[in-house]
Amino acid sequence: MRIIPAIDIIEGKCVRLTKGDYDTKKIYNENPLEVAKSFEGAGIEYLHVVDLDGAKASHIVNYKVLEKIATQTNLKVDFGGGLKSDEDLKIAFNSGANQITGGSIAVKKPDVFEGWISKYGSDKIILGADCNNEKIAISGWQEESTLEVIPFIKDYQSKGIQYVICTDISKDGMLEGPSFELYDRILKQSNIISTKRSDEKSHNLKLIASGGISKFDELPKLREMGCEGVIIGKAIYENRISLKELENFIIKK
């Protein structure tokens, strides 16, 4: 299971929100690159960057921060927040993103999102399946749709999606633990084991758990459940989980 720390950006600064509420903004560092380098120094290889200004503006905003991180570290960055057009994607990839995450676009303009999967490949495009009460939330979590999270994921899985980040908004930033039960159901209902070869894994969903991580002990449980990755934000910034613990977890895996 990949360990993926999160850097959320507002006005070029590293911040965290609670339940996606912009009024709860807390600035942790004025320099996201400094934070990224500290993660890399702990042996971490992956980073989740969210352009919160972009999510509000519905177009990419903080691509210069992405560019700095991509050019001055070796971290593999997945980038999301407000990516709505082919031009946004071009800017993100040109700025050094290894993968991009699309959420609202997958709901509002599925034809565009499906086109991205075809053009860039399923290893480059992540489906953002953020939900509240198991209903997909969009527009920086400011709107709730009528789409249910598991059918939404399964539909896109049939269209070629492999990677899915699922954030339970009710858990996000609360430090009360992730949605184990929801992730378990998603994995059980989405994974298809081929009968042709016992080692066939190509149809299996690569689920990345996000939201609510509060302590180190939750990580082995998510790994055993079958999560491909876990995004950790506030628990790191509030010193609930140390970089040393994450480094040891990566070494032992």
SERO-4910 file (N, C-alpha, C, O; in steps of 0.05 Angstrom, whole numbers):
BEGIN
 pado doro    nc1    nc2    nc3   cac1   cac2   cac3    cc1    cc2    cc3    oc1    oc2    oc3
  Met    A     17    -24      0      0      0      0     17     25      0     35     28     17
  Arg    A     12     43    -19     28     67    -21     19     88      0     -4     92      5
  Ile    A     39    101     12     34    123     30     36    149     15     56    154      2
  Ile    A     14    164     15     12    188     -1      4    212     16    -19    217     21
  Pro    A     24    228     26     17    252     41      3    272     23      6    272     -1
  Ala    A    -13    289     36    -28    309     21    -18    337     26    -11    344     49
  Ile    A    -17    353      5    -12    382      8    -35    396     -6    -39    393    -30
  Asp    A    -51    410     10    -73    426     -1    -64    455     -3    -51    465     16
  Ile    A    -70    468    -25    -58    495    -30    -80    516    -34    -98    513    -50
  Ile    A    -77    537    -18    -93    562    -22    -73    585    -22    -56    588     -4
  Glu    A    -74    601    -43    -57    624    -46    -27    617    -43    -11    631    -31
  Gly    A    -20    593    -54      7    584    -54     17    573    -28     41    566    -25
  Lys    A      0    571     -8      8    561     19     -4    534     25    -25    526     14
  Cys    A     10    519     42      1    493     51    -19    495     73    -13    505     95
  Val    A    -44    487     68    -66    490     87    -80    463     91    -76    444     77
  Arg    A    -98    463    111   -117    441    114   -144    453    121   -146    473    134
  Leu    A   -165    439    110   -192    447    117   -205    425    133   -194    403    135
  Thr    A   -228    430    144   -244    410    158   -270    406    142   -285    425    138
  Lys    A   -275    381    134   -299    374    117   -301    392     92   -323    397     83
  Gly    A   -278    401     82   -278    417     57   -288    445     61   -293    459     41
  Asp    A   -292    454     85   -302    481     90   -279    501     89   -261    500    106
  Tyr    A   -280    520     70   -259    539     66   -256    558     90   -235    569     95
  Asp    A   -278    561    106   -277    579    129   -260    566    152   -254    580    172
  Thr    A   -254    540    150   -239    527    171   -209    526    164   -193    512    178
  Lys    A   -201    541    144   -173    540    134   -153    545    157   -155    563    173
  Lys    A   -133    527    157   -111    530    176    -85    528    160    -80    508    146
  Ile    A    -68    549    161    -43    549    147    -22    534    163    -17    540    186
  Tyr    A     -9    514    151     11    498    164     39    506    155     59    504    171
  Asn    A     42    516    131     68    524    121     64    543     98     47    539     80
  Glu    A     80    564     97     78    583     75     92    572     50     88    583     28
  Asn    A    107    551     53    123    540     31    118    511     27    130    494     40
  Pro    A    100    504      9     93    476      3    118    459     -5    119    435      0
  Leu    A    137    472    -19    161    457    -28    176    447     -4    187    424     -4
  Glu    A    178    463     17    192    455     41    179    430     53    192    411     63
  Val    A    152    430     53    137    407     64    142    383     47    146    361     57
  Ala    A    141    386     21    145    364      2    173    352      6    176    327      6
  Lys    A    193    368     10    220    359     14    223    343     40    238    324     42
  Ser    A    208    351     61    208    336     86    196    308     82    206    289     95
  Phe    A    176    306     65    164    280     60    184    263     45    189    239     51
  Glu    A    197    274     25    217    259      9    240    250     27    250    228     23
  Gly    A    247    267     46    269    260     64    263    236     82    281    223     93
  Ala    A    237    230     85    228    207    101    224    182     84    213    162     93
  Gly    A    234    183     59    232    160     42    205    157     27    200    136     14
  Ile    A    188    177     29    163    177     15    167    183    -14    183    201    -21
  Glu    A    152    169    -32    156    172    -61    133    186    -74    135    195    -97
  Tyr    A    110    188    -60     86    198    -73     74    222    -58     78    225    -34
  Leu    A     60    239    -73     48    263    -61     21    269    -75     19    267    -99
  His    A      2    276    -59    -25    284    -68    -27    314    -64    -27    324    -42
  Val    A    -29    329    -86    -31    358    -85    -59    367    -95    -67    360   -116
  Val    A    -72    383    -78    -99    393    -85    -98    424    -88    -90    438    -69
  Asp    A   -106    433   -111   -107    462   -116   -135    472   -107   -154    471   -123
  Leu    A   -137    480    -82   -163    488    -71   -173    514    -85   -197    518    -88
  Asp    A   -155    532    -92   -163    555   -107   -174    547   -134   -194    558   -144
  Gly    A   -162    527   -146   -171    517   -172   -199    504   -170   -216    508   -187
  Ala    A   -203    490   -148   -229    477   -144   -252    497   -142   -274    493   -152
  Lys    A   -246    520   -130   -266    542   -128   -269    556   -155   -291    564   -162
  Ala    A   -247    560   -169   -247    576   -194   -255    560   -218   -261    571   -239
  Ser    A   -255    533   -215   -261    515   -237   -241    516   -260   -248    511   -283
  His    A   -217    522   -253   -194    519   -272   -168    519   -255   -168    528   -232
  Ile    A   -147    508   -267   -122    505   -252   -111    533   -244   -112    552   -260
  Val    A   -101    535   -220    -91    561   -209    -62    558   -200    -44    573   -208
  Asn    A    -58    539   -182    -32    537   -168    -12    518   -182      2    502   -169
  Tyr    A    -10    520   -208      8    502   -223     37    509   -219     54    492   -223
  Lys    A     43    534   -211     71    541   -205     82    526   -181    105    519   -180
  Val    A     64    522   -161     72    506   -138     78    477   -146     98    465   -137
  Leu    A     61    466   -163     65    439   -173     92    438   -188    107    419   -184
  Glu    A     97    457   -204    122    458   -220    147    458   -201    166    444   -207
  Lys    A    146    474   -180    168    475   -161    173    448   -148    195    438   -146
  Ile    A    151    435   -139    153    409   -126    164    388   -145    181    372   -139
  Ala    A    153    388   -170    160    368   -190    189    371   -199    203    351   -205
  Thr    A    199    396   -200    226    400   -210    248    399   -188    271    394   -194
  Gln    A    239    403   -163    259    404   -141    258    380   -122    272    379   -102
  Thr    A    240    361   -129    240    335   -114    236    313   -135    231    318   -158
  Asn    A    238    288   -125    233    265   -143    206    252   -137    200    230   -145
  Leu    A    189    267   -122    163    256   -115    145    253   -139    146    270   -158
  Lys    A    130    231   -140    110    227   -161     84    240   -151     71    231   -132
  Val    A     76    261   -165     54    278   -155     28    272   -171     27    272   -195
  Asp    A      6    266   -155    -20    267   -168    -33    293   -160    -32    302   -137
  Phe    A    -44    307   -180    -53    334   -177    -83    337   -184    -92    326   -205
  Gly    A    -98    350   -168   -126    354   -173   -136    381   -162   -121    395   -148
  Gly    A   -160    388   -169   -172    413   -160   -178    431   -183   -160    446   -192
  Gly    A   -202    431   -193   -211    450   -214   -203    443   -242   -205    460   -260
  Leu    A   -193    419   -247   -186    412   -274   -211    406   -290   -225    387   -286
  Lys    A   -216    424   -309   -242    422   -324   -238    421   -354   -257    414   -368
  Ser    A   -215    427   -364   -211    429   -393   -186    414   -402   -169    408   -386
  Asp    A   -185    409   -428   -160    397   -439   -136    415   -434   -114    405   -430
  Glu    A   -140    441   -434   -118    460   -429   -109    457   -400    -85    458   -395
  Asp    A   -128    454   -381   -120    450   -353   -102    426   -350    -82    426   -336
  Leu    A   -110    404   -364    -95    379   -362    -67    383   -374    -47    373   -363
  Lys    A    -66    396   -396    -40    401   -409    -22    417   -391      2    410   -388
  Ile    A    -32    437   -377    -16    453   -359     -7    436   -336     17    437   -328
  Ala    A    -25    419   -325    -18    402   -302      5    383   -309     24    381   -294
  Phe    A      2    369   -332     23    350   -340     49    364   -347     71    355   -341
  Asn    A     47    387   -361     71    402   -368     85    414   -343    109    419   -344
  Ser    A     69    417   -321     81    428   -296     93    405   -279    104    411   -258
  Gly    A     90    380   -289    103    358   -275     86    338   -261     96    320   -247
  Ala    A     59    340   -264     42    321   -251     47    293   -263     50    290   -287
  Asn    A     48    273   -246     51    245   -255     23    233   -262     20    218   -281
  Gln    A      3    242   -246    -25    234   -250    -42    258   -244    -33    277   -230
  Ile    A    -66    259   -255    -85    280   -247   -110    266   -237   -117    244   -244
  Thr    A   -124    281   -220   -150    271   -208   -172    289   -218   -171    313   -216
  Gly    A   -193    276   -228   -217    290   -237   -241    281   -222   -246    257   -220
  Gly    A   -256    300   -210   -279    293   -195   -305    305   -207   -321    291   -219
  Ser    A   -308    331   -204   -332    345   -214   -335    340   -244   -357    336   -254
  Ile    A   -313    341   -259   -314    338   -288   -325    311   -296   -339    308   -316
  Ala    A   -320    290   -279   -329    263   -285   -360    261   -281   -373    244   -293
  Val    A   -371    280   -266   -400    281   -261   -413    299   -282   -433    291   -295
  Lys    A   -402    323   -285   -415    343   -302   -410    339   -332   -428    345   -348
  Lys    A   -386    330   -339   -379    326   -367   -365    300   -371   -341    298   -377
  Pro    A   -381    278   -368   -369    251   -370   -355    246   -396   -335    231   -398
  Asp    A   -365    258   -418   -353    253   -444   -324    265   -445   -306    253   -457
  Val    A   -320    288   -432   -293    300   -431   -275    282   -414   -252    277   -422
  Phe    A   -285    273   -391   -269    256   -373   -261    230   -386   -239    220   -384
  Glu    A   -281    218   -400   -275    193   -414   -255    197   -436   -238    179   -442
  Gly    A   -256    221   -449   -236    227   -469   -208    229   -457   -188    221   -471
  Trp    A   -205    239   -433   -179    240   -419   -169    212   -414   -145    206   -418
  Ile    A   -187    194   -406   -178    166   -401   -167    154   -427   -147    140   -427
  Ser    A   -181    158   -449   -172    148   -475   -146    160   -484   -129    146   -494
  Lys    A   -143    186   -480   -120    200   -490    -95    195   -474    -73    190   -485
  Tyr    A    -97    196   -447    -74    194   -430    -69    166   -418    -47    160   -409
  Gly    A    -90    150   -417    -88    123   -406    -97    122   -377    -95    141   -363
  Ser    A   -106     98   -369   -118     95   -342    -96     96   -320   -103     98   -296
  Asp    A    -71     95   -327    -50     98   -307    -44    127   -300    -30    133   -281
  Lys    A    -55    146   -317    -50    174   -312    -74    189   -301    -72    211   -290
  Ile    A    -98    178   -304   -123    191   -296   -135    177   -272   -141    153   -272
  Ile    A   -139    193   -250   -151    182   -226   -180    193   -223   -184    217   -228
  Leu    A   -198    176   -216   -226    185   -211   -228    194   -182   -222    179   -164
  Gly    A   -236    219   -179   -242    229   -152   -271    224   -144   -289    236   -155
  Ala    A   -275    205   -126   -302    197   -118   -306    206    -89   -307    190    -70
  Asp    A   -309    233    -86   -313    244    -59   -342    244    -53   -359    251    -70
  Cys    A   -349    235    -29   -378    232    -23   -385    241      5   -369    241     24
  Asn    A   -411    247      8   -423    254     33   -449    238     35   -466    240     17
  Asn    A   -452    223     56   -475    205     58   -476    186     34   -498    179     25
  Glu    A   -453    179     24   -450    161      1   -461    173    -25   -465    158    -45
  Lys    A   -465    199    -26   -473    213    -50   -448    229    -60   -435    243    -44
  Ile    A   -442    228    -86   -419    242    -97   -422    272    -93   -443    283   -100
  Ala    A   -401    285    -83   -400    314    -79   -382    326   -100   -362    314   -108
  Ile    A   -389    350   -110   -374    363   -132   -370    392   -125   -379    403   -105
  Ser    A   -355    405   -143   -350    434   -142   -336    441   -115   -346    458   -100
  Gly    A   -314    428   -110   -299    434    -85   -316    426    -61   -313    438    -39
  Trp    A   -333    406    -64   -351    395    -43   -373    415    -35   -385    412    -14
  Gln    A   -377    435    -52   -398    455    -46   -425    445    -55   -446    455    -46
  Glu    A   -426    425    -73   -451    414    -83   -452    384    -78   -432    370    -80
  Glu    A   -476    374    -73   -480    345    -71   -497    336    -94   -518    347   -100
  Ser    A   -488    315   -108   -503    304   -130   -522    282   -121   -523    275    -97
  Thr    A   -537    271   -140   -555    249   -133   -541    221   -138   -553    200   -133
  Leu    A   -516    222   -148   -503    198   -155   -492    183   -130   -480    195   -113
  Glu    A   -497    157   -129   -487    141   -106   -458    132   -113   -452    125   -135
  Val    A   -441    132    -92   -413    129    -96   -405    102   -109   -389    101   -127
  Ile    A   -417     80   -100   -408     53   -110   -416     49   -139   -400     41   -155
  Pro    A   -442     54   -147   -448     52   -175   -432     72   -192   -425     65   -215
  Phe    A   -426     95   -182   -410    115   -196   -382    104   -203   -372    106   -225
  Ile    A   -370     92   -183   -343     80   -186   -344     56   -206   -328     54   -224
  Lys    A   -364     39   -203   -366     16   -220   -371     24   -249   -362     10   -267
  Asp    A   -387     45   -253   -392     54   -280   -366     63   -293   -361     56   -317
  Tyr    A   -350     78   -279   -325     88   -290   -304     65   -293   -287     66   -310
  Gln    A   -307     45   -275   -289     22   -278   -294      8   -304   -276     -2   -317
  Ser    A   -319      7   -312   -326     -6   -338   -316     10   -361   -315      0   -384
  Lys    A   -309     36   -356   -299     53   -378   -269     55   -377   -257     72   -391
  Gly    A   -256     39   -360   -227     37   -360   -212     49   -336   -188     46   -334
  Ile    A   -227     62   -318   -214     73   -295   -202     51   -277   -216     31   -271
  Gln    A   -178     55   -268   -165     36   -248   -162     49   -221   -169     38   -200
  Tyr    A   -152     74   -221   -146     88   -196   -170    105   -187   -181    120   -203
  Val    A   -178    102   -162   -199    118   -150   -191    128   -123   -183    112   -106
  Ile    A   -193    154   -119   -190    166    -92   -218    170    -81   -234    185    -93
  Cys    A   -224    157    -59   -250    161    -46   -247    175    -19   -235    164     -1
  Thr    A   -258    198    -18   -258    214      8   -286    215     19   -304    224      6
  Asp    A   -289    205     43   -314    209     57   -313    236     71   -298    240     90
  Ile    A   -328    256     60   -325    283     69   -332    286     99   -321    303    112
  Ser    A   -350    270    109   -358    272    137   -334    265    155   -334    273    179
  Lys    A   -314    251    144   -291    243    160   -267    262    156   -249    263    173
  Asp    A   -268    277    134   -244    293    126   -236    314    147   -253    331    155
  Gly    A   -212    312    156   -201    332    175   -211    328    203   -204    345    220
  Met    A   -227    307    208   -238    304    235   -220    288    254   -224    288    278
  Leu    A   -200    273    242   -182    257    258   -197    237    276   -190    232    299
  Glu    A   -218    225    264   -234    205    278   -233    178    265   -249    160    273
  Gly    A   -215    174    246   -213    148    233   -227    149    206   -246    164    202
  Pro    A   -217    132    187   -229    131    160   -254    114    158   -262    101    178
  Ser    A   -266    114    135   -291     99    130   -284     70    122   -288     62     99
  Phe    A   -275     54    141   -268     26    136   -290     11    122   -286     -3    103
  Glu    A   -314     14    133   -337     -2    124   -343      5     95   -349    -13     78
  Leu    A   -343     31     88   -348     39     61   -327     29     42   -333     19     20
  Tyr    A   -302     31     49   -280     21     32   -282     -9     28   -277    -19      6
  Asp    A   -289    -23     48   -292    -52     46   -314    -59     26   -310    -77     10
  Arg    A   -336    -45     27   -358    -50      8   -350    -43    -20   -356    -57    -39
  Ile    A   -336    -20    -23   -327    -12    -50   -309    -33    -62   -313    -41    -85
  Leu    A   -290    -43    -47   -271    -63    -57   -285    -89    -64   -280   -101    -84
  Lys    A   -303    -98    -46   -317   -123    -51   -335   -122    -75   -339   -142    -89
  Gln    A   -348    -99    -80   -367    -97   -102   -354    -89   -128   -366    -92   -149
  Ser    A   -329    -78   -127   -316    -68   -151   -295    -87   -163   -290    -87   -187
  Asn    A   -284   -104   -146   -263   -121   -155   -273   -146   -169   -290   -160   -158
  Ile    A   -262   -152   -192   -270   -175   -208   -246   -193   -212   -227   -185   -225
  Ile    A   -248   -216   -201   -226   -235   -204   -231   -252   -229   -251   -266   -231
  Ser    A   -212   -252   -247   -215   -267   -272   -214   -297   -266   -198   -306   -250
  Thr    A   -231   -313   -279   -231   -342   -276   -211   -355   -294   -205   -379   -291
  Lys    A   -200   -340   -313   -181   -352   -332   -153   -357   -319   -141   -377   -324
  Arg    A   -144   -338   -303   -118   -341   -290   -120   -333   -261   -130   -311   -255
  Ser    A   -111   -350   -243   -114   -344   -215    -99   -320   -206   -106   -307   -186
  Asp    A    -79   -312   -221    -63   -289   -213    -71   -263   -228    -58   -243   -227
  Glu    A    -94   -264   -242   -103   -241   -257   -112   -218   -238   -130   -222   -221
  Lys    A   -100   -195   -241   -107   -173   -224   -116   -148   -240   -122   -127   -228
  Ser    A   -116   -150   -266   -119   -126   -283   -147   -113   -279   -150    -89   -284
  His    A   -166   -128   -270   -193   -116   -266   -197   -105   -238   -218    -92   -233
  Asn    A   -178   -109   -221   -181   -100   -193   -178    -70   -190   -159    -58   -201
  Leu    A   -196    -58   -176   -196    -30   -170   -172    -23   -152   -166    -37   -133
  Lys    A   -159     -1   -159   -137     10   -143   -148     32   -126   -148     56   -134
  Leu    A   -159     25   -103   -173     44    -86   -154     58    -67   -138     45    -52
  Ile    A   -155     85    -67   -138    101    -50   -156    113    -29   -174    130    -35
  Ala    A   -152    106     -4   -169    115     18   -160    144     26   -136    150     26
  Ser    A   -180    161     32   -173    188     39   -194    199     58   -218    194     55
  Gly    A   -185    214     78   -204    226     97   -206    212    123   -213    189    125
  Gly    A   -199    227    145   -203    216    172   -180    201    184   -182    194    207
  Ile    A   -159    196    169   -136    181    181   -127    196    206   -122    220    205
  Ser    A   -126    181    228   -120    195    254    -96    183    269    -84    197    285
  Lys    A    -90    158    263    -68    145    278    -55    123    261    -67    113    242
  Phe    A    -31    117    268    -15     98    252    -29     70    249    -28     58    228
  Asp    A    -42     61    271    -53     34    271    -74     30    249    -81      7    243
  Glu    A    -85     52    238   -105     49    217    -93     40    191   -107     29    174
  Leu    A    -67     45    187    -55     40    162    -53     10    155    -61      2    133
  Pro    A    -43     -7    174    -43    -36    168    -70    -47    162    -73    -65    145
  Lys    A    -91    -36    175   -118    -46    171   -128    -40    142   -140    -56    129
  Leu    A   -121    -16    133   -128     -8    105   -113    -25     85   -124    -33     64
  Arg    A    -88    -31     91    -72    -48     74    -84    -76     72    -86    -87     50
  Glu    A    -91    -87     95   -102   -115     96   -129   -116     81   -135   -136     69
  Met    A   -143    -94     82   -169    -92     68   -166    -93     38   -184   -101     23
  Gly    A   -143    -84     28   -138    -84     -1   -136    -57    -14   -135    -55    -38
  Cys    A   -134    -36      3   -130     -9     -8   -102     -7    -22    -83    -17    -11
  Glu    A   -101      5    -45    -76      7    -60    -59     30    -49    -35     30    -51
  Gly    A    -72     50    -37    -58     73    -26    -74     86     -5    -98     81     -2
  Val    A    -62    104     11    -76    119     31    -64    147     31    -40    152     31
  Ile    A    -83    167     31    -75    195     32    -77    204     61    -97    200     74
  Ile    A    -56    216     70    -54    225     98    -49    255     98    -29    264     86
  Gly    A    -66    270    112    -62    299    113    -59    309    141    -36    311    152
  Lys    A    -81    316    154    -80    330    180    -65    313    201    -53    325    219
  Ala    A    -67    287    200    -54    270    220    -24    275    221    -11    273    242
  Ile    A    -12    281    197     16    287    196     21    315    207     39    320    223
  Tyr    A      5    334    198      9    362    205      4    367    235     16    385    247
  Glu    A    -14    351    247    -20    354    275     -3    334    293     -9    331    316
  Asn    A     17    322    280     35    304    294     22    280    307     31    270    328
  Arg    A      0    271    295    -13    246    304      2    222    293      3    200    305
  Ile    A     13    225    269     29    205    256     56    218    249     56    238    235
  Ser    A     78    206    257    104    218    252    115    208    225    108    187    215
  Leu    A    132    224    213    145    216    188    163    192    193    166    176    175
  Lys    A    173    189    217    190    166    223    173    140    222    182    119    212
  Glu    A    148    141    233    130    118    232    124    111    203    124     87    196
  Leu    A    120    131    186    114    126    158    138    114    144    136     96    127
  Glu    A    161    124    151    186    114    139    190     85    145    197     69    128
  Asn    A    185     78    170    188     50    179    167     32    166    173      9    159
  Phe    A    143     42    162    122     27    149    129     21    120    125     -1    110
  Ile    A    141     41    106    149     38     78    172     17     76    172      1     58
  Ile    A    191     19     94    214      0     94    205    -29     98    215    -47     86
  Lys    A    185    -32    116    177    -60    124    158    -72    104    154    -97    104
  Lys    A    145    -56     87    123    -67     70    133    -88     50    117    -99     35
***
